[in-house]
Amino acid sequence: MDTNRKRDSATERWLAVLLRSLHLAGVVWVGAAVVAGSDVHRGAAVLMLISGLLMAALDLRAGRIAVGELAGAFVVVKLAGVVWMALDPRQAPWLFWTLLVASSVVSHAPKGFRHWPN
């Protein structure tokens, strides 16, 4: 990862904030259904998927993640899990909690872990 690369423009930063907000809205929407024991609305999973794909594209473009590192590879795993939830909502409860906990661990782990093997 090139640490000397310019971070991003103000417009790109606001786009990232908007996408993260939409993504969190989708996470809450799915989580509310899971906790209530209701079926997960496919729209919630689609909101998470589209916002997640766009956030990943921004992060890849800016060099903040690389698919060959743990953090970047995990983004691919998370997106696959969201697709799975959209296609088979019966799997949503365990997928939701697994992805939520694993995302927190990977996102907040030390830099050397997130960017392994670099």
Backbone hydrogen bonds, N-H to C=O, Kabsch-Sander energy under -0.5 kcal/mol:
donor,donor_aa,acceptor,acceptor_aa,energy
3,T,1,M,-0.9
5,R,2,D,-1.0
13,R,9,S,-2.4
14,W,10,A,-2.4
15,L,11,T,-2.3
16,A,12,E,-2.3
17,V,13,R,-2.1
18,L,14,W,-2.5
19,L,15,L,-2.8
20,R,16,A,-2.5
21,S,17,V,-2.2
22,L,18,L,-2.4
23,H,19,L,-2.6
24,L,20,R,-2.7
25,A,21,S,-2.0
26,G,22,L,-2.1
27,V,23,H,-2.2
28,V,24,L,-2.7
29,W,25,A,-2.3
30,V,26,G,-2.6
31,G,27,V,-2.9
32,A,28,V,-2.8
33,A,29,W,-1.6
34,V,30,V,-2.5
35,V,31,G,-2.9
36,A,32,A,-2.1
37,G,33,A,-0.8
37,G,34,V,-0.8
38,S,33,A,-2.4
44,A,41,H,-1.2
45,A,41,H,-1.2
46,V,42,R,-2.4
47,L,43,G,-2.5
48,M,44,A,-2.2
49,L,45,A,-2.6
50,I,46,V,-2.9
51,S,47,L,-2.1
52,G,48,M,-2.2
53,L,49,L,-2.8
54,L,50,I,-2.3
55,M,51,S,-2.4
56,A,52,G,-2.6
57,A,53,L,-2.3
58,L,54,L,-2.1
59,D,55,M,-2.6
60,L,56,A,-2.8
61,R,57,A,-2.5
62,A,58,L,-2.2
63,G,59,D,-0.6
63,G,60,L,-0.8
64,R,59,D,-2.1
65,I,59,D,-1.1
69,E,66,A,-2.1
70,L,116,W,-2.5
71,A,114,R,-3.0
72,G,66,A,-0.7
73,A,69,E,-2.9
74,F,70,L,-2.5
75,V,71,A,-1.3
76,V,72,G,-1.3
77,V,73,A,-1.8
78,K,74,F,-2.9
79,L,75,V,-2.5
80,A,76,V,-2.2
81,G,77,V,-2.3
82,V,78,K,-2.2
83,V,79,L,-2.2
84,W,80,A,-2.4
85,M,81,G,-2.2
86,A,82,V,-2.2
87,L,83,V,-2.3
88,D,84,W,-2.7
91,Q,88,D,-2.5
92,A,89,P,-1.4
95,L,91,Q,-2.0
96,F,92,A,-3.4
97,W,93,P,-2.1
98,T,94,W,-2.2
99,L,95,L,-2.8
100,L,96,F,-2.6
101,V,97,W,-2.3
102,A,98,T,-2.5
103,S,99,L,-2.4
104,S,100,L,-1.9
105,V,101,V,-2.3
106,V,102,A,-2.8
107,S,103,S,-2.7
108,H,104,S,-1.8
109,A,105,V,-0.8
113,F,110,P,-1.2
114,R,110,P,-2.2
115,H,111,K,-2.5
116,W,113,F,-1.4
118,N,115,H,-2.1
